[in-house]
Amino acid sequence: MQNLTPQFSETFENTQFYARGYGFGFQGQEAENEIAGQTGSHSFFKYRISDNRIGRFFAVDPLAAKYPWNSPYAFSENSTIAFVELEGLEKLIYSFRFLHWGYSIRTVVENSETLKSKIDEISKKEKESTQIVLFTTFYKGEYKGNANGITVESLHNYVQQSRELRDKKYKTEDEMEILHKNDNLIKMSGMTEDEIMETYENGQTIFMVAISMNRIKQGLRESTATFFHEIEAHLMRELAGKKETEPNKDHIDYFNFYENLKFFNEYFDAINSGKSPPIEDIPKNSPAGKTLKVIDAAIKKYEEHKKKSKIQ
């Protein structure tokens, strides 16, 4: 696949990306402008300071021993624009649409070892040669229905189907609708059809997770819960090649459907149509409820850290 990511050698002279008086910069981290006397030249991460001009950290990664194949000074495995740095975790792949909200999700992830391990599980280096997980967003009208998030397996299949439909001289109404849906999914990815097919031909299958902008606007708790819902209830099952034994079993298992009678009675129709319940009604003893508890603790920790930073 062609690398469209700008390299750090491509400098932007006399260009400033930070507003006066604003204390944060690259990837939402606290800016350090005094080391080189240049605005935005360095950033404070949780454990280290990065030099944004060369895409390197000053200190060794505290988790370097767990990732011997990576340079202990590398930033986002040397993909400095396309990936988010998770300080010791694998690179997190996202489209440019993800820039709208990815930094907020990352702040939650960074404040929880449990959430970090979930991200680590789907982005292991040894799987990189056969699969790519891409995170993105979608807008109202780009996906039919009121879904908060969607998970797409084998993106190349949608490209192949679209190309076959375009070759047909006459198309039915249903085929036109399929073509429209596929084109929107490809658009969400931020990749061209040729890039998707080239990636597939190189032996890599693209899995895509997309969160609706409407959900993101509802708040950090809601968008983070949906983010991990898509990962745990859908993506991990897809990556493991699990075949469903009954309709919507992913949701049934994730919300511990059959062990919560009140929840079962209230949301039977919703779950069976593939919809998720309101976040406040998620059973606490379900996998979804346990993850939400971790998310709440991580958000609280992040907010306390932010408050302390303001006081100092």
C-alpha positions in Angstrom: 0.0 0.0 0.0 1.3 3.4 -0.9 2.4 5.4 2.1 0.6 8.7 2.0 1.8 9.8 5.4 3.9 13.1 5.4 7.4 12.4 6.7 9.1 14.5 9.3 11.7 15.6 6.8 8.9 17.5 5.0 9.1 20.6 7.1 6.6 23.4 7.1 8.6 26.6 7.4 7.2 29.6 9.3 4.0 27.7 10.1 2.6 27.6 13.7 -0.1 25.1 14.6 -0.7 26.3 18.2 -2.9 29.1 19.4 -1.3 31.7 21.8 -2.0 30.9 25.4 -3.1 27.3 24.6 -1.1 24.8 26.6 -1.6 21.7 24.5 -0.3 20.7 21.1 0.6 17.6 19.1 -1.8 14.6 19.8 -3.4 16.7 22.6 -0.4 16.6 24.9 0.9 19.4 27.0 3.3 21.6 24.9 6.8 22.4 25.9 8.1 25.4 24.0 11.2 26.4 26.1 13.6 23.5 25.3 14.2 24.7 21.7 12.6 28.1 22.0 10.2 27.1 19.3 6.4 26.8 19.6 5.2 23.2 19.5 8.7 21.7 19.2 8.3 19.3 22.2 5.4 17.6 24.0 5.0 16.3 27.5 3.7 12.7 27.5 2.9 10.7 30.6 6.3 9.2 31.0 8.6 11.0 28.5 9.1 14.2 26.4 8.9 13.9 22.6 10.8 16.0 20.1 8.1 16.7 17.5 10.6 17.9 14.9 12.2 14.5 14.5 9.5 12.2 15.9 11.6 10.8 18.7 11.4 10.5 22.5 14.3 11.7 24.7 14.1 8.7 27.1 13.7 4.9 26.7 10.2 3.5 26.6 9.4 2.2 30.1 7.8 -0.9 28.5 10.7 -1.4 26.0 11.4 -4.9 27.3 8.0 -6.1 26.2 8.5 -4.9 22.6 12.1 -5.8 21.6 11.3 -5.4 17.9 10.7 -1.6 18.3 13.2 1.1 18.9 12.8 2.3 22.5 12.9 5.9 21.3 10.5 5.6 18.3 7.3 7.5 18.2 4.2 5.5 17.1 6.5 3.0 15.4 7.8 5.7 13.1 4.4 6.4 11.6 4.1 9.8 13.3 1.0 11.3 11.6 -1.1 8.2 10.8 -0.9 6.6 14.3 -1.6 7.7 17.9 1.2 7.1 20.4 0.0 5.0 23.3 3.3 5.0 25.2 4.4 1.3 25.2 1.4 -0.1 23.3 1.2 -1.0 19.6 0.4 1.8 17.1 -3.3 2.6 16.9 -4.4 3.0 13.3 -7.0 5.7 12.5 -8.3 7.7 9.6 -8.1 11.5 9.5 -11.7 11.5 10.6 -10.6 10.0 13.8 -8.8 13.3 14.6 -12.2 14.7 15.7 -12.3 12.4 18.8 -9.3 10.0 18.9 -7.3 12.1 21.3 -10.1 12.1 23.9 -10.5 8.3 23.7 -6.8 7.9 24.1 -6.7 10.0 27.3 -9.2 7.5 28.8 -7.2 4.5 27.5 -3.9 5.9 29.0 -5.5 6.1 32.4 -6.3 2.4 32.6 -4.0 -0.7 32.3 -7.1 -2.8 31.6 -8.2 -0.7 28.6 -4.6 -0.6 27.4 -4.6 -4.4 27.4 -7.7 -4.5 25.3 -6.2 -2.2 22.6 -3.0 -4.3 22.8 -4.9 -7.5 22.1 -6.2 -6.3 18.8 -3.0 -4.6 17.5 -0.3 -7.2 18.3 2.8 -7.0 16.1 2.7 -10.6 15.1 -0.8 -10.1 13.6 0.3 -7.1 11.5 1.3 -9.1 8.5 -2.2 -10.6 8.0 -4.6 -8.0 9.5 -5.1 -4.2 9.9 -7.6 -2.7 12.3 -8.7 0.8 11.3 -10.6 3.2 13.5 -12.8 6.0 12.0 -16.0 7.9 12.3 -19.2 8.3 10.2 -21.7 11.1 9.8 -25.5 11.1 9.7 -26.7 9.8 6.4 -23.5 7.8 5.7 -24.9 4.7 7.3 -28.5 3.6 7.2 -30.3 3.5 10.6 -29.3 5.0 14.0 -26.3 2.9 14.9 -23.8 4.3 17.4 -21.0 2.3 15.9 -20.3 -0.4 13.3 -17.7 -3.0 12.8 -16.8 -4.1 9.2 -14.9 -7.3 8.4 -12.8 -7.7 5.2 -13.2 -4.3 3.6 -11.9 -5.6 0.3 -15.1 -7.6 -0.1 -17.1 -4.4 -0.3 -14.7 -3.0 -3.0 -15.0 -6.2 -5.1 -18.8 -6.2 -4.8 -19.0 -2.5 -5.8 -16.8 -3.1 -8.8 -18.9 -6.0 -10.0 -22.1 -3.9 -9.6 -20.7 -1.0 -11.5 -19.9 -3.3 -14.4 -23.5 -4.3 -14.7 -25.4 -2.4 -17.4 -28.7 -2.5 -15.5 -29.0 -2.5 -11.7 -32.0 -3.2 -9.5 -33.0 -0.8 -6.7 -31.5 -3.1 -4.1 -28.2 -3.2 -6.0 -28.1 0.5 -6.2 -28.6 0.7 -2.4 -25.8 -1.9 -1.8 -23.5 0.2 -4.1 -24.3 3.3 -2.1 -23.7 1.6 1.2 -20.4 0.1 0.0 -19.2 3.4 -1.3 -19.9 5.1 2.0 -18.0 2.4 3.9 -15.0 2.9 1.6 -15.2 6.7 2.1 -15.3 6.2 5.9 -12.0 4.3 5.7 -10.1 7.2 4.2 -8.5 4.8 1.7 -9.0 4.5 -2.0 -10.4 1.3 -3.6 -7.0 0.6 -5.1 -5.2 1.0 -1.7 -7.7 -1.4 -0.1 -7.2 -4.0 -2.8 -3.4 -3.6 -2.8 -3.4 -4.1 0.9 -5.5 -7.3 0.5 -3.3 -8.6 -2.3 -0.3 -8.1 0.0 -1.9 -10.6 2.4 -3.5 -8.1 4.9 -7.3 -8.1 5.7 -8.7 -4.7 6.8 -11.1 -4.6 9.7 -12.8 -1.3 10.3 -14.5 0.1 13.4 -16.5 3.3 13.0 -18.2 5.4 15.6 -21.0 7.9 14.7 -20.3 11.6 15.2 -23.7 11.8 16.9 -22.5 9.4 19.6 -19.3 11.3 20.0 -21.2 14.6 20.6 -23.0 12.9 23.5 -19.9 12.8 25.6 -16.6 11.1 26.4 -18.2 8.4 28.5 -20.7 7.5 25.8 -18.2 7.5 22.9 -15.6 5.5 24.8 -18.3 2.9 25.8 -19.3 2.6 22.2 -15.7 2.3 21.1 -15.0 -0.6 23.4 -18.5 -2.1 22.7 -17.4 -2.4 19.0 -14.0 -3.9 20.0 -15.3 -6.4 22.6 -18.7 -7.4 21.3 -17.9 -7.4 17.6 -14.3 -6.9 16.5 -12.7 -9.5 18.8 -15.2 -12.1 17.6 -14.4 -11.3 14.0 -10.7 -11.4 14.6 -11.0 -14.8 16.3 -13.1 -16.1 13.4 -16.1 -17.0 15.7 -19.2 -18.1 13.9 -22.5 -17.1 15.5 -24.7 -20.0 16.6 -27.8 -17.7 17.0 -28.8 -14.3 15.7 -27.3 -11.3 17.6 -25.3 -13.7 20.0 -22.6 -11.0 20.2 -25.0 -8.6 21.9 -26.7 -11.4 23.9 -23.3 -12.4 25.4 -22.0 -8.9 25.8 -25.0 -7.7 27.8 -25.4 -11.0 29.7 -28.9 -11.0 28.3 -30.4 -14.2 29.7 -29.1 -13.7 33.2 -30.8 -10.3 33.7 -34.6 -10.9 33.5 -35.7 -7.3 33.8 -33.2 -6.2 31.2 -34.3 -9.2 29.0 -38.0 -8.2 29.1 -37.3 -4.5 28.5 -34.8 -4.8 25.7 -35.7 -8.1 24.0 -36.8 -6.4 20.7 -33.9 -4.0 20.7 -31.3 -6.6 21.2 -32.8 -9.0 18.7 -32.8 -6.2 16.1 -29.0 -5.6 16.7 -29.5 -2.4 18.8 -27.8 -1.6 22.1 -29.5 -0.5 25.3 -29.1 3.0 26.8 -25.7 3.2 28.6 -27.4 3.8 32.0 -29.3 0.5 31.8 -26.4 -1.7 31.0 -26.3 -4.6 33.5 -23.4 -4.2 35.9 -22.6 -7.9 35.9 -22.3 -8.1 32.2 -19.0 -7.8 30.2 -20.4 -4.4 29.0 -21.1 -3.3 32.5 -17.6 -4.3 33.8 -15.9 -2.4 30.9 -18.1 0.6 31.6 -16.9 0.5 35.3 -13.3 0.6 34.1 -14.0 3.4 31.7 -15.7 5.5 34.5 -12.6 4.9 36.7 -10.3 6.0 33.9 -12.3 9.1 33.1 -12.3 10.0 36.8 -8.5 9.5 37.0 -8.0 11.6 33.9 -10.2 14.5 35.2 -8.4 14.5 38.6 -5.0 14.7 36.8 -6.3 17.5 34.7 -7.6 19.4 37.8 -4.2 19.0 39.5 -2.4 20.3 36.4 -4.5 23.4 36.5 -3.8 24.0 40.2 0.0 23.6 39.7 
